[in-house]
Structure formats: structure tokens, C-alpha cells
Amino acid sequence: MSSSSHPTVIVIGAGIIGLACALKLQAKLAEREGTRYVHVLLVAREWPGSIPGAPSTHSADYASMWAGAHVRPIPATTPQLQREAAWLKQAAAEFSRQVEAEPWCGVTRTGGVEFLEAPDRGYRSQDAGGFERESGLRGFRKLSPSELPEGVSLGFEYETFCVNSPLYCEHLLRKFLLQGGKTVQRELKSEWEAFTLRENVLFIVNASGTGFGDPKCFPTRGQTVVTNLSDIIKTVTRQNKDGSWSFLIPRFFNGGTIVGGTKEPGDWRTEPDAATRNRLLAAGLTIEPYAHDTPRSNAESPENVKVVSDVVGRRPTREGGMRLEVEERALVQHNRESTTGGVIHAYGAGGRGYEISWGVASEVVAPAGPLLEPNNLEAKL
Ligand SMILES: Cc1cc2nc3c(=O)[nH]c(=O)nc-3n(C[C@H](O)[C@H](O)[C@H](O)COP(=O)(O)OP(=O)(O)OC[C@H]3O[C@@H](n4cnc5c(N)ncnc54)[C@H](O)[C@@H]3O)c2cc1C
């Protein structure tokens, strides 16, 4: 069988969602008898390999290279947040497995601290039992008023994970390749175009971040600063009552610390803004004392903090949350009988792609299961 005629599953996108889906598909195929000859092909315009501060060719649209990234559960007070909470719980379980089994992968178990100036009812009613049930994360503790910075009315801590995002994506890609995964670098005009990449395509997973012209998708601009702060061991987040955010995310494995950050829906600017950088750094240093095992009495002085690089990324956001559904269409076939093709859409993760990744990938693989049954595969041979 030539490489192009192997039955092939194609995953569009080499961001965190595409990589997690591709690895889950490989695992599914490995479980089944008689599916060794099925290829998984990853096709993407941009690929992992970004080191902040080094010359980089990644665009702001390749969100996975620019993410902080921490796991920060949000109280599941709406149907969308409930769906995301279930995915986050699965991702947290997978991170927990990975930090033990593959400690070099780029994920680190850390403490998480959150401060809120004006918490809504969901945050106010959160307790240890509910938090652990919803997220799978342990160690939830409400902070006493004496442990809170000025202006903060609610604070809590818990055990969580931080991800060195470019390193982690590279790790997943290497694993995919070692397990026999195939790759093609290509910019596609449509998810349906991917059916032309191989003769025998079983189905496509569309993990392209923003989809192809979906009117519900829009970017949420995020500006952050990669700094040389290196002794921080907790991720700290402060939500201010004016809607702005401050966060520190340690990037273990020599990645410094991310000081952030903005969340600007519909803002297409790709250049960092100097005034924003200064504001982020000043606000970030006020929460730095809480990023240590024992809170410090003095904040790190600005002179000791070096900027490694400014970051601007676009979170691939979608009204109503991720599109996770199967779409079937008639395909134009040349010299063959007419047939239909299926696309499993998995895009629009917004600001939460890492923390929901493995839950999303499990949900993508569920409808893929029947398509990979030996009977269905035989029909494709
Ligand atoms: C500043 C910032 C901070 C963040 N912090 C966090 C955090 O703390 N925790 C968290 O969980 N998330 C965080 N995020 C969000 C996270 O980065 C995204 O949700 C996630 O990266 C989305 O992954 P994705 O795979 O869907 O898309 P992307 O990473 O954008 O990848 C899309 C892939 O599809 C490919 N592609 C797109 N169009 C085409 C085409 N036409 N043809 C071929 N290939 C195509 C791209 O080349 C790329 O390979 C943050 C994001 C930003 C910007």
C-alpha cells in the first residue's frame, strides 16, 4: 500500500488541541486489533518551536505558543462553564499522570493563589468540597482577611499545574512522531480541502483554533511579558473590579515567569504596547510576594526584573464556547463513486485551551470510535 493510499485520519492544527487529539487518536488505534495500517496525519500552517527572546516566526494567531499557561478553574455557573469544567477535570488528571510519568514534558505541579476584588456569587459560594468535585484539584483553602492584599475581598489557594507551553507542545509533537505520526506543513483554505491530501481519508478533525470563516469566532488579544523572575513557585492571579487582571505564571524549565496580562476581545493589534507593558509589570510586582512558599514582606524591586520578551497572542474565542460537533458533507470525487466525508470540529477554545485540552480530545475521539471499527475500515480498503 503506498503512503498516500493508507486509510488516514487527518488532524488540522498543531496547537494544543490538535496535538492532544492526534495523540488520543493514536492511543485509540493502538487499543484496537487490525488498525496498525491506519495513519494519523497532522497538517498545519504553524508548528511548535518557539523560545521567547529568540528570533521567532510564529504569528499572534498561533495561540498555543503564547499561552501562560496555568490551570485556573472557574466556578461552573453556566452550561458552557459546566462543559469546560468537566474537560478541565480530565485535563488535570492527565497532567497529574504526566508529571509523574514524563517529568520533563513541560508540566509542573504548583500552588495556585487567587485574589478577587469583586467576586461574583459563584466564587463567593465556592468551598473545598465543591472545588475538588468540579476540578479534581486538591488543597483548596480560603485565605483569611489578614492574608489578603489591600483591596481584595476574597482569596484562596489550591494545588494546580503550570505548563511551559511551547516546550509542552514540542514534547507532544515528538511523541506523536515517535509513535508513527505523519506531518504536512500546509495552509488550507477550508477544512474540506484536507480530503485532497490523501486518497483514503477516514475523517478529519478540525482543530484549527478559529475554524474556517466561522462568524462566531473572534480573537481575544492577550499581551503579557516574559521576565527573568526565576524563584517564583506559585501562580498568582488577581481579578480587579475594573475588569483588569494581574497574573504571574512561573514557566519552569528555564522559561522565566510570565507577567500578565490583558484580555481584549475583538482587538486585532499584534504589536505589544509599551504603556501596557509598564502597567502589567508594576501591577505584577505587587502580587509577587504571594508567589513564594511563605509570602514575603517586600515585593521584588523593578530593577531586578529583566524583560526577556513582550508577548502578544490571540486567544481563539467563539461565542457560546468551543464548537465540538460532527459535520457530514457530500465530497466531490474524481473517477470514483460519490461519497460523503465527516469533519469533527474542535475549535474555539478561547483562553482555556491547555486546561481543557485532554477533556476535549476525549470528546473528539468518542464519535471517532465507530469510524475506526474494523468493519468500517474494511469498507475503506
Ligand atoms: C496571552 C495568552 C495567555 C493564555 N493563557 C492560558 C492559560 O493560562 N491557560 C490555558 O489553558 N490557556 C491559555 N491561553 C489560551 C490558549 O493559548 C488557547 O486556548 C490554545 O492555545 C488554543 O489552542 P488551539 O490548538 O485551539 O489553537 P492554536 O494554538 O491557535 O493552533 C491552531 C493550529 O491550527 C493551524 N491552522 C490554523 N489555520 C490553518 C489553516 N488555514 N491551514 C492550516 N493550518 C491552520 C495553526 O497553524 C496551528 O497549528 C492563553 C492564550 C494567550 C494568547
The ligand as a MOL file (V3000), in Angstrom:
LIG
                    3D

  0  0  0     0  0            999 V3000
M  V30 BEGIN CTAB
M  V30 COUNTS 53 58 0 0 0
M  V30 BEGIN ATOM
M  V30 1 C -1.5610 35.5460 26.4110 0
M  V30 2 C -2.2810 34.2300 26.4830 0
M  V30 3 C -2.3800 33.5570 27.6950 0
M  V30 4 C -3.0530 32.3310 27.7660 0
M  V30 5 N -3.0870 31.6710 28.9630 0
M  V30 6 C -3.6870 30.4560 29.0430 0
M  V30 7 C -3.6990 29.7270 30.2660 0
M  V30 8 O -3.1530 30.1670 31.2770 0
M  V30 9 N -4.3080 28.5030 30.2930 0
M  V30 10 C -4.9060 27.9680 29.1820 0
M  V30 11 O -5.4310 26.8630 29.2630 0
M  V30 12 N -4.9180 28.6650 28.0060 0
M  V30 13 C -4.3490 29.8840 27.9200 0
M  V30 14 N -4.3730 30.5890 26.7490 0
M  V30 15 C -5.2340 30.1090 25.6490 0
M  V30 16 C -4.5770 29.0350 24.8030 0
M  V30 17 O -3.3600 29.5110 24.3030 0
M  V30 18 C -5.5080 28.6740 23.6390 0
M  V30 19 O -6.7960 28.3570 24.1110 0
M  V30 20 C -4.9690 27.4770 22.8780 0
M  V30 21 O -3.6320 27.6700 22.5250 0
M  V30 22 C -5.7950 27.1910 21.6350 0
M  V30 23 O -5.2110 26.0730 21.0250 0
M  V30 24 P -5.6720 25.5830 19.6040 0
M  V30 25 O -4.9180 24.3280 19.3290 0
M  V30 26 O -7.1630 25.5290 19.5290 0
M  V30 27 O -5.2570 26.7590 18.5820 0
M  V30 28 P -3.8280 27.3050 18.1320 0
M  V30 29 O -2.8020 27.1650 19.1620 0
M  V30 30 O -4.0690 28.6790 17.5880 0
M  V30 31 O -3.3930 26.3450 16.9340 0
M  V30 32 C -4.0780 26.3450 15.7080 0
M  V30 33 C -3.3300 25.4300 14.7440 0
M  V30 34 O -4.0930 25.3490 13.5400 0
M  V30 35 C -3.2690 25.7260 12.4370 0
M  V30 36 N -4.0780 26.3900 11.4340 0
M  V30 37 C -4.9120 27.4380 11.6100 0
M  V30 38 N -5.4550 27.7900 10.4190 0
M  V30 39 C -4.9260 26.9500 9.4870 0
M  V30 40 C -5.0780 26.8170 8.0640 0
M  V30 41 N -5.8640 27.6340 7.3580 0
M  V30 42 N -4.3850 25.8370 7.4420 0
M  V30 43 C -3.5720 25.0040 8.1400 0
M  V30 44 N -3.3690 25.1030 9.4730 0
M  V30 45 C -4.0540 26.0550 10.1260 0
M  V30 46 C -2.2430 26.6680 13.0500 0
M  V30 47 O -1.1020 26.7950 12.2060 0
M  V30 48 C -1.9340 25.9490 14.3650 0
M  V30 49 O -1.0450 24.8840 14.1410 0
M  V30 50 C -3.6870 31.7930 26.6190 0
M  V30 51 C -3.5620 32.4480 25.4030 0
M  V30 52 C -2.8720 33.6580 25.3190 0
M  V30 53 C -2.7510 34.3350 23.9800 0
M  V30 END ATOM
M  V30 BEGIN BOND
M  V30 1 1 1 2
M  V30 2 1 2 3
M  V30 3 2 2 52
M  V30 4 2 3 4
M  V30 5 1 4 5
M  V30 6 1 4 50
M  V30 7 2 5 6
M  V30 8 1 6 7
M  V30 9 1 6 13
M  V30 10 2 7 8
M  V30 11 1 7 9
M  V30 12 1 9 10
M  V30 13 2 10 11
M  V30 14 1 10 12
M  V30 15 2 12 13
M  V30 16 1 13 14
M  V30 17 1 14 15
M  V30 18 1 14 50
M  V30 19 1 15 16
M  V30 20 1 16 17
M  V30 21 1 16 18
M  V30 22 1 18 19
M  V30 23 1 18 20
M  V30 24 1 20 21
M  V30 25 1 20 22
M  V30 26 1 22 23
M  V30 27 1 23 24
M  V30 28 2 24 25
M  V30 29 1 24 26
M  V30 30 1 24 27
M  V30 31 1 27 28
M  V30 32 2 28 29
M  V30 33 1 28 30
M  V30 34 1 28 31
M  V30 35 1 31 32
M  V30 36 1 32 33
M  V30 37 1 33 34
M  V30 38 1 33 48
M  V30 39 1 34 35
M  V30 40 1 35 36
M  V30 41 1 35 46
M  V30 42 1 36 37
M  V30 43 1 36 45
M  V30 44 2 37 38
M  V30 45 1 38 39
M  V30 46 1 39 40
M  V30 47 2 39 45
M  V30 48 1 40 41
M  V30 49 2 40 42
M  V30 50 1 42 43
M  V30 51 2 43 44
M  V30 52 1 44 45
M  V30 53 1 46 47
M  V30 54 1 46 48
M  V30 55 1 48 49
M  V30 56 2 50 51
M  V30 57 1 51 52
M  V30 58 1 52 53
M  V30 END BOND
M  V30 END CTAB
M  END
